[in-house]
Amino acid sequence: MAKISKKKKAAIFVDGECELWYFQMMKRNEKAINLDLLPKLPRKKKLFDLYKEIKSSASDYDLVIWIVDLDKVLEEERSKKKEGKNPKEEFLKYYKDLARLKNVKVIVSNPCLEYWLLLHYEYTAKPFKDCSEANQLLKKHLKDYDKSEKYFVKNDLYKKIKNIQQTAVKNAKKLGEFSSESFDSSICEMFKLFDSDEKVNILTALK
């Protein structure tokens, strides 16, 4: 009897609604039926809780991806109490631990998803104080841009900019990869999900 090959499964963990909507549209447009988006309802979670959930999911999937917006880590860093945990150090601890798992990949953007969208239209390595600054530049190209489900889903933003996706890949690659020294640098590793040369390429991974 011929052996039936098991289809590979992947999961993407996001911590915000915009990321969820973006990847919902990616999943629909690319017909990535073996891709789960987690958690089902993104909600504010402590880093530790998210890290534990991602690590435990590694045994259930062929590939697990954690999408991290560094602006949220840096925001916690700025607002932390003197005697409290250091969000940067905490994130790096989890980042290094997950790096030991072959099927778990952490994709880092600084400041946020809007930077990835902006790179579809122009290259910039300017440091952003926060996500709102990236939004301002993005609106020069997408004048009606809005952080809403209607804009991402009903208008299908992913499909709208799919034809210039490889421009974003090229621009993002120029920025390099995340390192512990690059917390204050603009970085966007989202290119790894769509670059044919990358093992993290989500569409290739599901074949």
C-alpha positions as CSV (number, residue, x, y, z in Angstrom):
1,M,0.0,0.0,0.0
2,A,1.3,3.4,-1.0
3,K,2.2,5.6,2.0
4,I,0.0,8.6,2.3
5,S,2.0,11.8,2.9
6,K,0.8,13.9,5.8
7,K,0.2,17.5,5.0
8,K,2.3,19.9,7.0
9,K,0.7,22.2,9.5
10,A,1.8,25.6,10.6
11,A,0.7,28.2,13.2
12,I,1.3,31.9,13.4
13,F,1.0,33.6,16.8
14,V,0.0,37.3,16.7
15,D,-0.6,39.7,19.6
16,G,-2.8,42.3,17.8
17,E,-5.9,42.5,15.7
18,C,-4.2,44.1,12.6
19,E,-1.8,41.2,12.4
20,L,-4.7,38.7,12.7
21,W,-6.6,40.5,9.9
22,Y,-3.6,40.7,7.7
23,F,-2.8,37.0,8.0
24,Q,-6.5,36.0,7.7
25,M,-6.3,37.6,4.2
26,M,-3.0,36.0,3.4
27,K,-4.5,32.6,4.4
28,R,-7.5,33.2,2.2
29,N,-5.7,34.5,-0.8
30,E,-2.9,31.9,-0.7
31,K,-5.4,29.1,0.1
32,A,-3.2,28.2,3.1
33,I,-5.7,25.8,4.6
34,N,-3.2,24.1,6.9
35,L,-2.3,27.4,8.7
36,D,-3.8,28.2,12.1
37,L,-3.8,31.8,13.4
38,L,-3.4,31.9,17.2
39,P,-4.7,32.9,19.6
40,K,-8.1,32.9,17.9
41,L,-9.0,36.2,19.6
42,P,-5.8,38.2,20.1
43,R,-5.8,39.8,23.5
44,K,-3.3,41.5,25.7
45,K,-1.1,38.8,27.2
46,K,1.9,38.8,29.4
47,L,5.1,37.8,27.5
48,F,5.5,34.8,29.7
49,D,2.1,33.4,28.9
50,L,2.5,33.9,25.2
51,Y,6.0,32.3,25.3
52,K,4.6,29.2,27.2
53,E,1.7,28.8,24.7
54,I,4.1,29.0,21.7
55,K,6.5,26.6,23.2
56,S,3.8,24.0,24.0
57,S,2.4,24.3,20.5
58,A,5.8,23.3,19.0
59,S,4.8,19.6,19.4
60,D,1.5,20.1,17.5
61,Y,2.9,21.8,14.4
62,D,5.6,21.4,11.7
63,L,6.2,25.1,11.9
64,V,5.3,27.7,14.6
65,I,5.9,31.4,14.0
66,W,5.7,34.2,16.5
67,I,5.1,37.7,15.1
68,V,6.6,40.3,17.5
69,D,6.1,44.0,17.3
70,L,9.0,45.5,19.3
71,D,7.2,48.7,19.9
72,K,5.0,46.9,22.5
73,V,8.1,45.5,24.3
74,L,9.7,49.0,24.3
75,E,6.4,50.6,25.5
76,E,6.4,48.2,28.5
77,E,10.1,49.0,29.0
78,R,9.4,52.8,29.2
79,S,6.5,52.3,31.6
80,K,7.9,49.6,33.9
81,K,8.5,50.2,37.5
82,K,12.0,50.5,38.7
83,E,11.8,47.3,40.8
84,G,9.9,45.4,38.1
85,K,11.0,43.0,35.4
86,N,13.0,44.3,32.5
87,P,10.8,43.7,29.4
88,K,13.8,43.7,27.0
89,E,15.7,41.1,29.1
90,E,12.6,39.0,29.5
91,F,11.9,39.0,25.7
92,L,15.5,38.1,24.9
93,K,15.3,35.2,27.4
94,Y,12.3,33.8,25.6
95,Y,13.7,34.6,22.2
96,K,16.9,32.6,22.8
97,D,15.0,29.7,24.3
98,L,12.6,29.4,21.4
99,A,15.6,29.7,19.0
100,R,16.7,26.2,20.3
101,L,13.5,24.7,18.8
102,K,14.0,23.9,15.1
103,N,10.4,24.3,14.2
104,V,9.8,27.6,16.0
105,K,10.7,30.9,14.4
106,V,10.4,34.4,15.9
107,I,9.7,37.2,13.4
108,V,10.6,40.6,14.8
109,S,9.5,44.0,13.5
110,N,10.4,47.4,15.0
111,P,8.1,49.2,15.4
112,C,5.1,47.3,14.0
113,L,3.2,45.8,11.1
114,E,2.6,49.2,9.5
115,Y,6.4,49.3,8.8
116,W,6.1,46.1,6.7
117,L,3.2,47.7,4.8
118,L,5.2,50.9,4.3
119,L,8.1,48.9,2.9
120,H,5.9,47.8,0.0
121,Y,6.1,51.4,-1.2
122,E,9.5,52.8,-0.1
123,Y,12.7,51.9,1.6
124,T,13.5,53.7,4.9
125,A,15.7,52.8,7.8
126,K,14.8,55.8,9.9
127,P,14.3,55.0,13.6
128,F,10.7,55.3,14.6
129,K,9.7,56.5,18.1
130,D,6.5,54.5,17.9
131,C,4.0,52.9,15.5
132,S,2.2,56.2,14.9
133,E,5.2,57.6,13.1
134,A,5.2,54.6,10.7
135,N,1.5,55.2,10.2
136,Q,2.1,58.7,9.1
137,L,4.5,57.7,6.4
138,L,2.2,54.8,5.3
139,K,-0.7,57.2,4.8
140,K,1.4,59.1,2.1
141,H,0.8,55.9,0.0
142,L,-2.4,54.5,1.5
143,K,-4.3,57.8,2.2
144,D,-7.3,55.9,3.5
145,Y,-5.4,53.5,5.7
146,D,-7.3,52.6,8.9
147,K,-6.5,50.1,11.7
148,S,-9.9,48.4,11.3
149,E,-11.3,45.0,10.3
150,K,-13.1,46.7,7.4
151,Y,-10.0,48.1,5.9
152,F,-7.9,44.8,6.3
153,V,-10.6,42.3,5.6
154,K,-13.5,43.7,3.6
155,N,-11.2,45.7,1.4
156,D,-8.7,42.8,1.3
157,L,-5.5,44.8,1.9
158,Y,-3.3,41.7,1.4
159,K,-4.7,41.3,-2.1
160,K,-4.5,45.0,-2.8
161,I,-0.7,45.1,-2.3
162,K,0.2,41.6,-3.2
163,N,1.6,42.7,-6.6
164,I,4.3,44.8,-4.8
165,Q,5.1,42.3,-2.0
166,Q,8.5,41.4,-3.4
167,T,9.4,45.1,-3.2
168,A,8.7,44.9,0.5
169,V,10.8,41.7,0.7
170,K,13.7,43.4,-1.0
171,N,13.5,46.6,1.2
172,A,13.1,44.6,4.4
173,K,16.1,42.4,3.6
174,K,18.3,45.5,3.4
175,L,17.5,46.2,7.1
176,G,19.1,42.9,8.2
177,E,18.0,40.6,11.0
178,F,17.2,41.2,14.6
179,S,19.9,41.1,17.3
180,S,20.0,42.0,21.0
181,E,21.8,45.2,20.0
182,S,19.1,46.3,17.5
183,F,16.3,47.2,19.9
184,D,16.4,50.8,18.8
185,S,17.0,50.1,15.1
186,S,14.3,49.8,12.5
187,I,13.9,46.2,11.6
188,C,11.4,44.1,9.7
189,E,11.9,40.3,9.5
190,M,8.4,39.8,7.8
191,F,10.3,39.3,4.6
192,K,11.3,35.8,5.8
193,L,7.7,34.7,5.4
194,F,7.5,35.5,1.7
195,D,11.1,35.2,0.5
196,S,11.7,32.0,-1.6
197,D,15.2,31.8,-0.2
198,E,14.1,31.5,3.4
199,K,13.3,28.3,5.2
200,V,10.6,30.3,7.2
201,N,8.7,31.0,4.0
202,I,5.2,30.2,5.2
203,L,3.8,29.2,1.8
204,T,6.7,26.9,1.0
205,A,6.6,25.4,4.5
206,L,3.1,24.2,3.9
207,K,3.8,22.2,0.7
